[in-house]
Amino acid sequence: FGAMRARGAAATDIVVLAVAADDGVMPQTREALAHARAAQVPIVVALTKCDLPQANPEKVKMQLLNEGLELEEFGGDVQCIETAAKAGMGLDALEEALLLQAEVMELKAPIEVPATGVVVEAQVTKGLGAVATVIVRKGILKPGDPIVVGTEFGRVRLLKDSRGNTLSQAGPGQAVVVSGLRGVPAAGDEVLVVGSESRASKMAAARGARSEEFRLGQLARMQAEHGRRMQQLREQEYER
């Protein structure tokens, strides 16, 4: 789960830190917060389960302050939204908070370029073979596009959204399920549209030949950088 949270923080532009209003700050909350800080990604807090009788949002907010999160209502710049999914409470406010944060960050992505993205998860499914859930980062991904995904390759056969609806294309920020791959890529692999399936095959083969060396080197760099940032955060916490 730690690796999953680290990949998520590295892949996203804004982290939504979900904290249950009845449980408060837990060890996994601190871990997610540390990964978000290490990735230097802005945070929006979503207090969940605020409709429960035992919920205590104000107590949880104080816990978050103690963790170093400077919430807006206490003079900081971190938005904190009270929500309750089953009751539909606060969901519109959370969406508005994310849109506001994106506007402040001036998030933009070019679309007149070859599409790129990142793999969130991948698996083999009956009838479709290897599929990958991909977040598009830039460009427009379309069926028929030749793609390289880590050390795998293929041609986009189908694009589906989270509800299983078939899409004609996917743009920046969209999460889509992509089929048409020759093999199962790894979570965190980059998706890149190239000129032809032949070129995609050659690129995947070249990557595969040096994949172990590449992955170990990449992992070592990520771990070293993450360790450095975590050490800085610990030193900052100690100084407080």
KEROVEX-21075 format. One line per 2 residues: number of its first residue (from 0); for each residue x, y, z of C-alpha. Coordinates in Angstrom, 3 decimals. Layout:
NUM = X/Y/Z | ...;
end
This chain:
0 = 0.000/0.000/0.000 | 2.903/2.326/0.688;
2 = 4.221/1.910/-2.861 | 0.706/2.494/-4.190;
4 = 0.371/5.746/-2.251 | 3.820/6.885/-3.423;
6 = 2.936/6.210/-7.077 | -0.373/8.006/-6.669;
8 = 1.252/11.095/-5.171 | 3.857/11.155/-7.942;
10 = 1.267/10.757/-10.722 | -1.296/13.343/-9.644;
12 = -1.417/17.144/-9.660 | -3.557/17.451/-6.515;
14 = -3.795/15.010/-3.613 | -7.170/14.480/-1.934;
16 = -6.361/13.405/1.623 | -9.397/11.473/2.882;
18 = -9.696/11.383/6.670 | -12.642/9.759/8.441;
20 = -14.320/12.171/10.862 | -14.986/9.341/13.316;
22 = -11.501/7.760/13.297 | -9.344/10.836/12.865;
24 = -5.681/10.812/11.854 | -4.398/7.251/11.499;
26 = -0.932/5.853/10.642 | -1.969/5.485/6.987;
28 = -3.049/9.144/7.024 | 0.422/10.184/8.119;
30 = 1.988/7.970/5.463 | -0.204/9.425/2.695;
32 = 0.574/12.930/3.946 | 4.304/12.189/3.907;
34 = 4.139/10.898/0.324 | 2.199/13.978/-0.796;
36 = 4.765/16.259/0.807 | 7.674/14.285/-0.630;
38 = 6.106/14.595/-4.095 | 5.542/18.329/-3.426;
40 = 1.888/18.088/-4.460 | -0.836/20.431/-3.084;
42 = -3.335/18.814/-0.708 | -7.100/19.167/-0.347;
44 = -8.525/17.452/2.751 | -11.826/15.567/2.529;
46 = -13.290/14.777/5.935 | -15.474/11.719/5.340;
48 = -18.353/10.138/7.315 | -19.347/13.499/8.771;
50 = -22.976/12.325/8.989 | -22.212/9.675/11.631;
52 = -23.239/10.390/15.250 | -19.712/9.730/16.499;
54 = -18.111/12.028/13.924 | -16.046/14.871/15.378;
56 = -14.754/17.054/12.509 | -13.380/19.770/14.788;
58 = -11.243/17.262/16.694 | -9.894/15.838/13.450;
60 = -9.055/19.315/12.180 | -6.976/19.918/15.302;
62 = -5.187/16.618/14.694 | -4.416/17.715/11.128;
64 = -3.058/21.021/12.434 | -0.787/19.053/14.750;
66 = 0.476/17.149/11.701 | 1.539/20.448/10.154;
68 = -1.370/20.957/7.752 | -2.242/24.650/7.682;
70 = -6.014/24.595/7.126 | -7.740/27.596/5.551;
72 = -10.133/28.234/8.426 | -7.117/28.597/10.721;
74 = -5.316/31.030/8.451 | -3.545/28.516/6.212;
76 = -3.929/27.592/2.556 | -5.135/23.965/2.739;
78 = -8.827/23.541/1.960 | -10.735/21.146/4.227;
80 = -14.183/19.938/3.138 | -16.659/18.047/5.320;
82 = -18.327/15.238/3.358 | -20.623/12.226/3.725;
84 = -20.726/10.093/0.600 | -23.876/8.119/1.402;
86 = -25.814/11.282/2.205 | -24.315/13.174/-0.735;
88 = -23.083/15.823/1.660 | -20.238/18.121/0.650;
90 = -19.461/16.430/-2.670 | -20.221/19.563/-4.703;
92 = -18.099/21.594/-2.313 | -15.238/19.124/-2.728;
94 = -15.488/19.387/-6.508 | -15.439/23.191/-6.259;
96 = -12.397/23.037/-3.981 | -10.514/20.895/-6.505;
98 = -11.461/23.194/-9.376 | -10.331/26.215/-7.358;
100 = -7.013/24.560/-6.520 | -6.498/23.657/-10.181;
102 = -7.284/27.244/-11.188 | -4.819/28.633/-8.660;
104 = -2.150/26.248/-9.998 | -3.072/27.193/-13.593;
106 = -3.083/23.539/-14.583 | -2.966/23.170/-18.339;
108 = -2.034/20.369/-20.726 | -1.360/20.532/-24.473;
110 = -3.619/18.434/-26.685 | -1.975/18.973/-30.084;
112 = 0.835/16.563/-29.211 | 1.246/12.760/-29.122;
114 = -0.648/11.478/-26.105 | 1.171/10.407/-22.963;
116 = -0.118/8.995/-19.699 | 0.660/6.847/-16.685;
118 = -0.574/3.363/-15.741 | -2.540/3.167/-12.483;
120 = -3.129/-0.591/-12.610 | -3.072/-3.409/-15.169;
122 = -4.411/-6.930/-15.430 | -5.563/-9.676/-17.786;
124 = -9.329/-9.820/-18.331 | -11.471/-12.401/-20.070;
126 = -12.267/-11.398/-23.639 | -9.950/-8.366/-23.733;
128 = -6.599/-9.803/-22.673 | -4.138/-7.373/-21.145;
130 = -5.761/-4.084/-20.129 | -4.418/-1.060/-18.287;
132 = -6.134/1.741/-16.423 | -4.386/4.874/-17.629;
134 = -4.530/8.536/-16.650 | -3.903/10.674/-19.740;
136 = -1.454/13.492/-19.052 | -1.362/15.291/-22.385;
138 = -2.575/14.865/-25.943 | -5.651/12.935/-27.067;
140 = -5.601/9.125/-26.828 | -7.732/7.387/-29.461;
142 = -8.509/3.833/-30.613 | -5.974/2.773/-33.226;
144 = -3.071/4.666/-31.646 | 0.189/2.637/-31.509;
146 = 1.493/2.790/-27.932 | 4.513/1.857/-25.862;
148 = 3.780/1.157/-22.200 | 6.918/0.465/-20.195;
150 = 8.367/-2.652/-21.813 | 5.064/-3.593/-23.480;
152 = 3.455/-2.310/-26.656 | 0.321/-2.605/-28.740;
154 = -2.369/-0.657/-30.538 | -5.311/0.846/-28.655;
156 = -8.297/-1.371/-29.392 | -10.876/0.008/-26.974;
158 = -11.157/2.883/-24.517 | -13.631/2.554/-21.653;
160 = -14.499/4.809/-18.742 | -14.949/3.692/-15.123;
162 = -18.559/2.698/-15.842 | -17.662/0.526/-18.802;
164 = -18.840/2.962/-21.461 | -16.869/2.896/-24.729;
166 = -15.150/6.192/-25.543 | -14.046/7.611/-28.884;
168 = -11.125/9.454/-27.264 | -9.641/10.495/-23.917;
170 = -7.990/13.790/-23.058 | -5.758/15.122/-20.269;
172 = -6.929/14.227/-16.771 | -9.193/11.383/-17.889;
174 = -8.794/7.895/-16.458 | -9.566/5.199/-19.033;
176 = -9.215/1.454/-19.401 | -7.068/0.683/-22.450;
178 = -7.124/-2.664/-24.257 | -4.971/-3.866/-27.140;
180 = -1.677/-4.432/-25.305 | 0.519/-7.448/-26.051;
182 = 1.401/-7.901/-22.379 | 0.613/-6.608/-18.897;
184 = 2.564/-3.449/-17.974 | 3.497/-2.418/-14.449;
186 = 1.733/0.205/-12.370 | 3.544/3.496/-12.795;
188 = 4.718/2.749/-16.360 | 4.588/5.628/-18.831;
190 = 2.217/5.415/-21.798 | 3.497/6.961/-25.022;
192 = 1.822/7.181/-28.441 | 4.325/6.659/-31.276;
194 = 4.227/6.799/-35.075 | 3.642/3.130/-35.838;
196 = 3.170/-0.249/-34.204 | 6.487/-1.329/-35.709;
198 = 8.272/1.487/-33.931 | 6.367/0.695/-30.736;
200 = 7.550/-2.932/-30.978 | 11.193/-1.888/-31.428;
202 = 11.039/0.564/-28.538 | 9.461/-2.022/-26.241;
204 = 12.070/-4.623/-27.233 | 14.898/-2.185/-26.546;
206 = 13.426/-1.280/-23.187 | 12.891/-4.931/-22.337;
208 = 16.551/-5.704/-23.023 | 17.620/-3.220/-20.383;
210 = 14.465/-3.294/-18.248 | 16.027/-4.802/-15.133;
212 = 18.895/-2.335/-15.108 | 16.519/0.523/-15.902;
214 = 13.988/-0.404/-13.199 | 16.630/-0.908/-10.522;
216 = 18.285/2.390/-11.368 | 14.955/4.223/-11.457;
218 = 13.893/2.659/-8.153 | 17.195/3.581/-6.522;
220 = 16.859/7.193/-7.693 | 13.255/7.413/-6.499;
222 = 14.102/5.879/-3.126 | 17.103/8.172/-2.672;
224 = 15.097/11.273/-3.561 | 12.168/10.199/-1.434;
226 = 14.484/9.424/1.488 | 16.104/12.833/1.169;
228 = 12.742/14.605/1.214 | 11.469/12.495/4.111;
230 = 14.628/13.355/6.077 | 14.040/17.041/5.372;
232 = 10.460/16.722/6.613 | 11.598/14.944/9.780;
234 = 14.141/17.695/10.417 | 11.475/20.342/9.892;
236 = 9.121/18.538/12.289 | 11.940/18.300/14.864;
238 = 12.625/22.022/14.587 | 8.938/22.719/15.339;
end
